[in-house]
Amino acid sequence: MSGGLIEAETDFDSLATRLARRARALASAHIAARTLARRDDARRWRRAGLIWPLFAKG
């Protein structure tokens, strides 16, 4: 080992943007699932976007 420090740069603005986008997707899916659950609609279990809201299609 060289004993030197590893230098890393992080773009915190980009990270915050990505985290906010993920939080919006989760919140949207949660609201939609709760709405369908309130109506006792079984389709909430067949909608991939509600079950896995953070995974993109294709």
N, C-alpha and C positions, 0 to 999 in steps of 0.2 A: 504494500500500500504506500501511496505517496505521502499521505498525511495532510494533503491539501483539502480544502473545503470544496464541496460541490456547489456550484452556483446555479441557481435556477431563477428564471423569470416567470412570473405569473401575471396573466392579464385578468385582473379581478373584475373589470367591467364586463368582459365577455363571460366570465364565470357567473356573475350575478344575473346577466341576461338569460343564460341557459337555465339557471335554477328557477328564475321567475317564470320562464316558459313552461318548465316541467310542473311547477306549482299550479299554474293556470290550467294545464291539462288535467292534473289530478283533481282539482276543485271542480272543474266542469264535469268530469266523469262521475264524481261523487254526487253532485247535484242531480244529474240525470238518473243515476241509479236509485237515489232516494225517491225521486219523483215516480219512477216506475214501480218501486217497492210499495209506495203509498197507494198506488192504484192496483196493487197485487198483480202486476203484469209480469208474466214469466219470461218475456222477451229480454229482460235485463240479464238473464243468464246466457243468452245466445248472441249478445253483442260483444264482439272482441274488444271494441274500443272502450267498453265499460269495465271489462274484466282486466285487460292489460292496457291501460291508457297511455303508458309511456313507450310502447313498442310501435314502431311505424309499420305500415303495410308494405309488403313486397320488398 
